[in-house]
Amino acid sequence: MGIAPQPEPSGRILVTGAVGNVGREVVRAITPRGHLVRAADLSTKEIVAMHGDAVEAAVLDYQAPDTFASALDGCDAVFLVRPPAISCMESTLLPFIDAALEHGVKHIVFLSCAGAGTNKLVPHHAVEKHLAVRAASYTLLRPGFFSQNLGAAYRNDLANESRLFLPAGKGRVAFVDIRDVAELAAIIFDDPVAHRGAAYTCTGPEAFSFEEAARLMTDVIRRPIRYESASIAGYVRHLHLQGLPLPQIAVQTVLHVGLRFGQSEKIDPTLERMLGRRPRTLATYVRESAELWTPPPRSVRGESNESVPPLPAWRPPTPTPA
């Protein structure tokens, strides 16, 4: 009887985008598992402020190739994230991948997106193709829309205007929690060989339209939240007024318009199977993060500034019989 092969965990892992929404959670997920972690981003000061001394800190700027070597030196694996503001992969992430392989990186986990394997309009597609050609060992994570988008990309609209303004039509989304995707990344780094060449679609356990998501938020935060289905032109104008660069506007618009055609509505069992438990729900994230959508204070002459008492604990509504 043969002996089962033993897992071959990664040595030092470079986590890119380590102060971003995904990178920070990946650092938090893999550090307790005994890996050596080097956290990389544009500012080591921000890395240390967020993660303390538990990880090494390194500067990494995809638009500055002279930062690649010091970030990659001595690393066996990389968690690769595309910054939202960068859309040209040929001059940024693709040369970084080549540099990583030249420095002896043995495995790359790339945070892609759902549908990137066939959708040439998203930058992730070019990265996936380059990894397939150049990388000896890699894993693709293809999440749909993150629950945390409500507390990041959509936060200002929700807090200031109590609305979700998106060109998604009536499309449904199987929102996935970033923390679950980070945990899957940690599992992969425990034994990269077992996940070589794999592409994992990551979704949550439930699919919502944005109108349903708005109703859920209304129930949780006890303030009316509405969904307005934006036109493409109206959404582009909205993002432009927020100061987003045009390449980022283009990518966000493409991804949201794709929701009209069901690109992120399918619930995939992969994440539950890999984690060995049910992924976190959208309601869980909203309950935990309700304070993020508190409206900015508005001082009114003659009104008291006394704090408002906290809301009672939220409980899910009783399901309506069919």
C-alpha positions, 0 to 999 in steps of 0.5 A, a space after each residue: 500500500 502506497 504512502 499518501 503524498 504529504 502536503 508541501 506548504 509554501 515558504 515565504 508568501 508575498 501578499 500584494 495589495 496588503 492594505 486593500 480590502 482583499 489583501 488585508 484579509 489574506 494576510 490575516 488568514 495565512 499568518 496564523 497558519 505558520 507561514 512567513 508573510 511579506 506584505 507588499 503595497 505602496 506604503 510600508 507605513 500603512 502596512 505596519 499600521 494595519 498588520 503590526 510587526 507580525 509580517 515583513 513589509 515591502 514596497 511594491 508598485 506595479 508601475 515601478 519595476 525597480 520595486 519588484 526585486 526587493 518585494 520578491 526576494 526570497 519568496 516562494 509564493 505570491 498572492 497576486 491582486 490587480 489594483 482597481 485603478 490599473 487596467 493595462 496589464 501588459 506594462 504592470 502585472 504581466 512583467 511582475 509575473 515574469 519577474 516573480 518566476 525569474 526570482 524563483 517563485 513556485 506558485 502564484 494565486 491570482 485573484 481574478 473574477 467570475 467569467 474572466 476565462 472567456 471575457 476579454 473585456 476585463 483585465 483579469 483575462 490577460 493575466 489568466 492567459 499569461 499565467 497559463 503560458 508562463 507560470 509552472 504552478 498557479 491557482 485562479 480564484 474567480 469570485 463574483 461580487 463581494 459583500 464588502 462592496 457595500 462597505 467600500 465601492 457603494 459606501 458613500 452612496 449608501 451613507 449619503 444618499 441611502 441608495 444603491 445606484 448601479 447599471 445592473 438592471 434586475 440582475 442577481 448576484 451571489 455575493 461572496 464574503 472576502 474573508 471566505 475567499 481569503 480563507 480559501 487562499 490560505 488553504 491553497 498555500 498550505 499545499 499549492 501542489 494540490 491546487 496547481 492549475 485549478 480555477 475556483 469560482 467563489 460565490 456566497 450561498 444566496 443570490 440577491 437582486 440589488 433591490 432585494 439587497 436594498 430591502 435587506 439593508 433597510 431591515 438591518 440598519 433600520 433606515 430606508 435604502 433604495 435601489 436605482 437602476 442606472 443607465 450606462 451613461 448615468 453610471 459613467 457620469 456618476 463615477 466620473 464625478 467621484 473622481 475615478 480614473 477612466 480605466 477604472 470606470 470602464 472596468 466597473 461599468 463592464 462588470 456591473 452591466 454584465 450582471 443584467 445577463 446573469 454573469 454572477 447569479 449562479 450559486 457555485 458549491 466550490 467554496 462551501 466544499 473547499 471550506 468544509 462549511 457554509 460560506 458567510 451570507 450577505 446578511 451576516 456582513 450587513 449585520 456586522 458592518 451596519 455602522 459603515 452606512 451611518 449618515 454624516 452628521 448634520 447640525 441643525 440649529 437648536 437641535 441637541 447633539 446627544 447620541 442616538 440610542 443603539 438599535 435593538 439586535 436585528 433578527 431575520 424576518 419569519 419566512 412567508 409560507 409558499 
